[in-house]
Amino acid sequence: MTDFFRELRYAARLLGKQPGFTAVAALTLALGIGANTAIFSVVNAVLLRPLPYAAQEQLVSLGSYDTRAGANAVFDSISYPNFEDWRAQNQVFSGLAAYVGSPSTLTDGQEAIHLQGLATSHNLFNILGVQPLLGRTFLPKEDEPGNHVAILSYELWQTRFGGDHGVLNQTINLNGIPHQVVGVMPAHFTFPLESNSPEFWTTIAELRQRVGADPAMTEERSNSFLKCVGRVKPGVTLSQAQANLDQIMSALSRQYPDSDAHDGVRAVPLLQAMVGEVRPALIMLLATAACVLLVACVNVANLLLARSVARQKEISIRTALGAGRGDIVRQLLTESVLLGLVGGIIGLLFSVWGVESLSRLLPGGIPRAAEISPDVLVLLFTAAISILVGCLAGLMPAWRASHPNLAGSLNDSSRGSSESGHGVRLRGILVVVEIALALVLLSGAGLLGRSFLRLRQASPGFNPKGVMTARFTLPDSRYGKSQQAAEFVRQLMERVKQLPGVSSAAVAWWIPLSGSDISFDVNVEERPLPEAQRETSQANAVTPDYFKTLGMPIIQGRGFTDRDTADSPKVVVVNEAFVRQFFPGEDPIGKRITPGGAIEGKPPVREIVGVVGDAKLIKLTNSAKPQVYCPHQQFAIQGATLLVRTNISPQSILPSLHSIIADLDKDVPLYRPRLLEEYVASTVAQPRFNALLVGLFSAVALLLAAAGIFGVLSYSVTQRTQEIGIRLALGAQRGHVLRLIVGQGMKLVALGVAAGLLLTFGLNRLLSGLLYGISATDLSTLFLVSVVLAMVAFLACWLPARRASGIDPMTALREG
């Protein structure tokens, strides 16, 4: 330890005597370390930080999938009957819980407030291993119909009820139904981990309640609307759990062929299920930041190699006095590691600013984004990569310096230190590596950038400009029947369309690109199929002016009119993708289909009266799917979205909309007002973030690579001053010297570009899942970024070459 501290003090003194070198090297490393620390802070918060639940490694998420889809199978919702069978028949879980989003309106006689809620089976909190701050969790009997109980989030308890402990056993009205408050959860608890976290929890009792003669939605095995979380028993592996579930589902598919013939079940770790969609992008960004750090390491290694040449005499003296190679290597590595730690401290400061910027740039919907902040793991990561980059940057220069030429270095007649041919080649190789890595990053940035531009140019199939949207939910207590909900919407439409500046308005179950959809099985009357063999289609119920409001063209037939009421013949409008799938090469007008799903009776047979253009309803990157539109008057439900197209500022009509809703029913709040353009923008937020960040990192790598070329050639010019002076004295033209130096640098650039292209073709395929409308090996993009890199590199070569061509021969010969 005494030797270590002595070498550390010596290294600190040496670096302090060369402030210019120390500053350049430390800042170079700080750029790479800061970028990695900032990205790792995001990765740590979203992907690595433990879930706030007991023994999270035992928690899994269960979902169904279509066995016919193969590798394209989607992790999907489950039905309540299947959930009950899994819970009763499994031998591997200590508990399973089902849940579904259940937004509600809280009313107190004066004000109506929309709340985000979750309906769950009674044992959810026991499975998660959490206890309430006040009161209790749900009891098993409270899953049965007729029970109305609620647990409040800590935040709702504080903001709405003032943190009053007397809230327990009080009655609150949710959707017009009295609920007894039985508990309050601890601060910061939430489940699931979503951007719109629940403000309260209820049981699934209300979902199990029958409405009239219709069965409850929990009684329909083909109605998949629930999510499921489970805790495996201690000692049970995920593969064992999956095998048990496969066995159960295989038996169910034989027992219920009409609904389960093609259903499979999949169990994945809960954390993976919650963050699975953002994981590839974050891993890609972390890998990109690592490339920037590697470029910075190579750059500093080149600086240290040049510095070691100037220290040959010092090292030779130490060797002559008895220092071994290990001593020399250890001392030089101590200096480079100290340099890395200085860079790490500066990089940590950079990362604080970087994390703040990333938090503002992050697209919405990333789970646990609010938790992004440095913690012990982030600090350990920064310290580890600081030491690692110090070792990587200093190892090769230290090894080279530990083999000094004693005779040459200690010769008094020697005018200075010079670098061997092997050292020159080594520095050239490092420049080639920098260029190659910079090209990989530039090509990734180019591909992501062009993909983003194409995504921005992609038509969603509707015109979002000038359309304001807002949600409303009608209380079940007064709008439990479809006719009651339909009448409310009819009155709403009459009044909204009379507002100044409103050109059209509509109501729909859900709107394009909002992240929500409803799908039904479709049966064609002329070629009926068993339920399990039917294809599915997205479904929506809309008012007559829906297509006009969104600017969706009617391709064939007609749209809906005010005459399409609950008492008129049942009709539908389908999109072009529906026609391609269900009626290829046929005229669909007049065809009769039965979309699954019904209100107050069995699903009616509906006649196709029109075909509308395709619209992207989930993501811009997805191809249009089959869609069925029903008249809202024939299929009204309590929750819906209002869409208003205006020829004035859309935000200016919000007060009027709130006023109209309040006049119709003061217990119906209008919530989540948002421009339709914002929904469209949200679908490109992640690609924009990816392209922006990778572009920034690639620009840093490009500058570092250019600095590396400039440094190598500048040092080469310094070393060859006498040679260049002799050439000029013997009649060489200055243009010849310029071409000589530039040619030396551009050879390295050409090798680096060639190596980078090979790496790019091998690695860019990893970007395929993040690209839209462009190949991962798009030749035009690769050519363009290669030209940009070559131009920047040429400038870096030309500057030292210009200095070399201006050398005074007589001065160079005298110095030689």
Buried (B, 14 or more C-beta within 10 A) or exposed (E): EEEEEEBBEEBBEBBEEEEEBBEBBBBBBBBBBBBBBBBBBBBBBBBEBEBBBBEBEBBBBBBBBBBEEEEEBEBBBBBBBBBBBBBEBBEBBBBBBBBBBBBBBBBEEEEBBBBBBBBBBBBBBBBBBBBBBBBEBBBEEBBBBEBBBBBBBBBBBBEBBEEEEEBBEEEBBBBBBEBBBBBBBEEEBBBBBBEEBBBBBBBBBBBBBEBEEBEBBBBBBBBBBBBBBBBBBEEBEBEBBBEBBBEBBEEBBEEBBEBBBBBBBBBBBBBEBBBBEBBBBBBBBBBBBBBBBBBBBBBBBBBBBBBBBBBBBBBBBBBEEEBEBEBBBBBBBBBBBBBBBBBBBBBBEBBBEBBEEBBEEBBEBBBBBEBBEBEEBBEEBBBEBBBBBBBBBBBBBBBBBBEBBBEBBBEEEBEEBBBEEEBBEBBBBBBBBBBBBBBBBBBBBBBBBBBBBBBBEBEBBBBBEBBBBBBBBBBBEBBBBBBEBBBBBBEBBEBBBEBEBBBBBBBBBBBBBBEBBBBBBBBBEEEEEEBBBBEBBBBBBBBBBBBBBBBBEBBBBEBBEEEBBBEEEBBBBBBBBBBEBBBEEEEBBEBBBBBBBBBEEEBBEBBBBBBBBBBBBBBBBEEBBBBBBBBBBBBBBBEBBBBBBBEEEBEEBBEBBBEBBBEBBEBBBBBBBBBBBBBBBBBBBBBBBBBBBBBBBBBBBBBBBBBBBBBBBBBBBEBBBBEBBBBBEEEBEBEEBBBBBBEBBBEBBBBBBBBBBEBBEEBBEBBEEBBBEBBBBBEEBBEBBBEBBBEBBBEBBBBBBBBBBEBEBEEBBEEE
